[in-house]
Amino acid sequence: MASKRFAASLLRSRARPSPLPFSLPAVSPLTPIRSISKSALARRKAREQKSQIITAGYQYRPPRYYLGPLNPVQPPPPSSPSSREFIPGPFTSERLHDHYHNTLAPDLLTLTYDHLPHDYTPKPKHPRLRPWDDSSPYYKNRPLRGPRGGDTLRLLTPPRTFTNIPQLTGITVHSMVKGALLDPDYLAVAGMAVQAITGVRSRVCYSKTHIAPWGLRQHKPVAVKASIRGMQAWRFLASCIDVVMPRIKDYKGVKGSTGDGSGNLMFGFAPEEMALFPEIEVNYDMYPPKMIPGCHVTVHTSATNDRDARLLLTSFGVPFYGRLVD
């Protein structure tokens, strides 16, 4: 009778939910409880935990090398935090960029907007390309001629709307190093300086021709160049306007005749002026003396003529002097 009561109590205890995080081994009613040792329970618990994947401790890492679009294992997009190319940020916005979109863009639209009545009929314009006359049989089937005074066609300026307000698209910093013809260390210093002020890796430019009087040989490294886009371009231009230009002694500004006629304006800094950039000034002792080069800065805008591009830079705070050439 005692054994039957013991078996019934054991069955009732097995029917209750176990408070342990793992299941008990199958025990027959005739097997005593003492035969289930603590070591066996510990081994069973460890074995069950190994078969489970802990969510908090698992992290997917993409493959180190890209194996092609047909590989079943594809890396995540660069915007994913698990990607190897993920770059956190941006954590702040550029002051000049915000100032343009909040204040300058509406003002430029107001200054350059031409309101035309609904019944306005534009005057007929002469064709941009001139046809050939019939004075000679050799003129037949010839392509149209360019405009008088040159073969370069200027960009057309469409009517101003909120979709084509001039804005900054990019900046190119170029530095020609004459000392690199004799000493390659000059080119290394120029690359370090351009990379420091722009924040992007500079590229080496090679000579295309051979000029003996200048000591220039073909396919030799003579300059460095860096192209900036996006927020880095706004940051570099703000540094030039707010930090470098005000510190130049007797600075007149940018020459009014600069520009290529397509909305790209150029200006430059001498070697002593280039040392005024905060990125170079804070580590001025790192550069060899008298080896910091000057640079040319090309500001690329979405304007189609120099007048609109000059109006944009003037609103940023860039001064211009001399005769303004449109």
Phi, psi and omega in degrees: 000322181296320180294325178293318178296322179295318179294321179295318177296325178293320178294322178294321178294328179286332180288336179286153177292135182281132178286350182283151179285002179226161182276145178284150177293155179294126183237129176285157181298336183268354181274128180290150180296329184296338181288342177273098184281165178292327179295324178293320177296321179294320178294320179295319179295317180294321180294323179287325179291329179292329181281351180260146178263121179280119185296319183291333183265358182259130179222126182281132175240124181292164178296153184292324182243146178279122186261010176107163184288342182269355179288138181295337180261107182252140178289154177289164178295157181299339179283349180279137178298340180275357180281149177287341180263010183289132178238114181292153179115187356285146181263341177222165176247152182284137183296317182294323178295314178294321180296323179293310185287333182270329187234309190287321183299313175297324179293319178295323177296322179290321183288327187253006182278133177247112180273125180245136178293165185291335180262019182284135177242117182293148179288145178293137181253155177288148178297144182290328178254135185268132177280163177272148178276179182260027182285344182220142177291344179284349181278351183289143176063020175275149175292157182296149180276158178283178180290162179291142179092357180161164182259010182266126178267124178287156178290144178281140178259107181286165176302141185287126173226181181288350181268345183233038174289133180300137177211168182283131178248334180178170180220138176241126179250122183234136181227116176270125186247106179290327181292345180291344178292333181250325184228117180291348178295331177299321180292323178294319179294320178296319177296321177295318182292315180294321179292328181289318185278337182262329183085006177233158181288133181276154179248148181271134178253138183250150179288145183261337183233172179247117180236106185292318181299332180269357184071023183262127178248153184290145177061039175247141179290124184229350185205167175230152184214145178221132179251130184243138177225161174073214184294333178295326177293317177296321181293318180294317180294322177295324177294322178294318186283319188269335187245309191280307185299318178294339182269354179280129183287130179054047182279120180282322184126200179268139181296136185290341181271005180288157179127157180251009180083357182238018177093014178247123182248149184233146170206171186218168177231134176287166180303319179289334176280329178292334178288353179277351176296139182299327181292332178269323183294324182289334178239041185295327181289345180285334182271143176298147182295140176061027178241359177285123185273173170272183182206156173250135182244123176249119181262116180265128179235167178274005178288153180261358178212165183289333182295312180293323178294320178292325176295323178294313180291328176295322177292332176288334181118012179276124179278150177233147180223162178084191182285129181273124182250122178264000000 
